[in-house]
Structure formats: structure tokens, C-alpha cells
Amino acid sequence: MAAPRREGAGAARVELDLDDGTRLHYVDRRMFGRFRVVPGARFDRLPEIATLGPDPLTDGIDAAALRARLARLKTPIKVAILDQSLLPGVGNIQASESLFRAAIDPRRPARTLSAHEVKRLAGAISKSIQFTLETFAAAGADGGDADIGYVEERTAPNPFLVYGRAGARCPRCKSGTIVRIVQAGRATFFCPSCQK
């Protein structure tokens, strides 16, 4: 392993020289990630992997199972869907975007959602993730040389409907204004006029 080196605006925290001559750079600008060698590739033995729920991309979202889990939770729905044991891969942006697409107020207790609302939310999560993947792929950030621009960076475009758009007119109802609140230490963006 070589020492980390500077690459453009970011820093490679780890570089690996692979057997086929390929060099793999692990760049983590926001410093959220971790790099770990797992003997025998036994990822299922890692506690942080073993506790993850079904993957929305590979396993889909079972709306009935999701509703059963949500029905036991008093926490706001936005906070609940950030729980990786419930829906891994649904981060802060996807949670705000999905709740907007499903027209659900992020402050509502998770257990108050009806079966129909949970089904709508499951579909919205899938659509939001797919939109994000397609958007980044179109920008060349799906394995090509392009870097992902984070919405929080001043020069990065914001392709999202509500995330990072506090004060803007609601793109759905056109009469409401997107507001920003903080839930569980994370920014939440939503339209109080059409997310009931």
C-alpha cells in the first residue's frame, strides 16, 4: 500500500496496487467512510453488515414488512427511514426526497402511516434512488473519471426536488415554500403545504 496522495481537490486516503496492474484510489472527501480488509471476504460476519435490513436495490422494498416495522415506532418517519437496519442505503437526501415524492410530512410518527401511505413511500424510495443513480450516471460519476459533486458544495448542481432548497417554491403544489428543519441532527427539507 502506498501513502495517501493529493488528487485534485480531494485526497486519496488509501491506494491499492492490484495484481492486474490496476491502481485503486480510495477517496473519501467527506470522511464518512472506512476502509477495512476482511479476511476471506466474510462480510456477513461484520456486525455492521449483519444488522443491515434488506437492500432496496437488490431485494426491493416489501411494503407490508416495512409497515409492520414502522407500526412499532414512535419516532418521526424521516428519522425512522434513516435507520440502516430498516432500509440500508437510504440516507439523508434520499429520505427527504422520498417523503416529498410520497407527499408525507417527515415529522409524522412512523406508526401513524397507513398501509397505502407505506406502499406509496416504498415506491417513492425506489424512484428517488433510481433518479439519483441515473443522474450521477449521466454526469459520468458511475465508475468513470468524473467526481461526484455534493449538493452542499457551492459549485455543485442540485438535481433534487426539495433537498437543499429551503425558501424555494414547491415544485409540486407551486403555492408552498420548502422549509428546512433539523431532525436527529440532520437537515430535513419539505413542503408543509402538500406533505401532510
N, C-alpha and C positions, 0 to 999 in steps of 0.2 A: 504494500500500500504506500502510495506517495503522500507527501504532505499536502494539506489543502492549499489551493492557489486561487488567486483572484481571476474571475471570468466576467468581464464586462461590469455590470452594476452589481452582480451577485458574487457569492463566494462558494466554491466547491468545498464542501466540508469533508468529503471523502472521495478519493479516486481509486478505482479498481482497474487493474490491467487483467483482462480475461484471457483465457487460453487461446482464443482465436485471434488475438491481437487487438480486439476492441477495447477501448478505454471507456469506462463508465464513470460519469461525474455525478455525485450526489450533491445537488444544490438545494438548499433549504433557506431561502431568503428570510422567511418569517420566523424561522427557528422553532417551528411546531413539531417537526418530525424527529424521528430517531432512526439510527442505523444500527442493525444488530445482525450478527452472524448466528444462524440457527443450525446447529449440527444435524445432519441428516434431513434437513428441510422439514422438520417435525413442527410445523407452525401450529398445528392443533393442540400442542402441549403448552403453548404460551398462554398464561392466564388472560392476557388482554385480547387474545383471539378467541379463546374458548367461550368467553362470555358474550361475544357478539351475537346479535339476533340474525335472522335471515337477511341475506343481501338483496336489496330491492332490485338490483340489476340482473343478477343471476337467478335468484329464487322468485322474483316477483313479490308483490305485496298481497298477502291474504287478508282481505278487509275484515272478515269475521274474526280471525285470530287477533288482528290489530285492535278491533273494537273490544274484544274480551280483555286485552291487556290495559287498554285505556280506561275501561269501565272501573278499574280499581284505583285510578289515580286522581288525586285532588289537585295536582299541580296544573298550571295553565298548559293548554295544548301545545303551545310553542316550546315550552321547556320540556314537555314530555317527549316530543318527537326528536329532540336533540339527544336523547338517551340512546347510546350506541348499542345497548343490549336489546333495544326495541327495533330500531331501524339504523343499522350501520351505514355510514356514508352520507346521512342527512345532517349537514352542518348548518351553521347559522344562516347563510344565504339561502340555501335550499328550503329551510324551514319557513322563513318569511315569504319566499316566493310561492311555495306550495300552499300555504294558508291563504295567500291572496288569490291564487288561482281557484281555490275551493270556496272562496268567499266566507271564511271562518275567522272570527275575531281571535287573535292569538292569546288574549287574556282569559278566554273561557276555560273553566276547569275541564280537563280532558274527559272526565267521566260523564259530562253533560252532552257529549256528541251522540247524535242518533246513528243508527246503522247506515242510513242514507248519507249522512254527513261524513262518516268514516270512509264509506265507499268513494265518495267524491274526493276526499282528501287523499286516499290511496292513489287514485287516478291522477290527481294534481301533482303528487310527489313524483310519480313516474314521468309525467310530462315535463316537469321542471328539470329533473335530472337529464332527461333526453335533450331538452333545449340547450342546457349548459354544455353537454358533451358535444353537440353539433356546432354550437357557437365557437367553442375552443378549437374544434377540428377544422372549421372553416378558416380560422385565424392561423392555422399551421402549428398549433400547440399540442398536437396529438402524437407526438413522437418525432416531429420534425425539429428544425433548428430554432423555431420561434419560442420565446419565453412567454409564460402566462403573465398577463398584466393584472394585478389585483385592483379591484374596484376602488379601494382606499387610496391608491396612488393617483396623484393629480393628473398625470398624463394618460392614464388607462381609460379606455372606453367603458361605459357601463351599459351592458346589454340587458340588464334586469328590469322587470316591471316596477318593483317598488323598492328593492334593496338600495340603500344609499340615495334615495330620492325624497328625503324629508322636505316638506314645503312645496313639492310639485303637485300639480293637478293629477287626480286619479285617472289612470289610463282606461279604466273600465266605466265608472259612473260619470266621469267628467265634472261632477259637482263637488266631490270631496277633495280633501288635501291629504297627502301622505304625511303621516306623523312618525316620529321616532320615539320609542320608549326603551327602557332597559329592563330586561328580564334575565334573571340568573346571571347577571354581569355581562350580558350580550345585547347588542343593539337589535331591536325589532322594528321593522317598518311595515305599516299597514294603513288602510283607509278606513277610518271609523264610520264613514257613511255607507259603505257597501259590504264591509266584513262584519256580519252580525253574529 
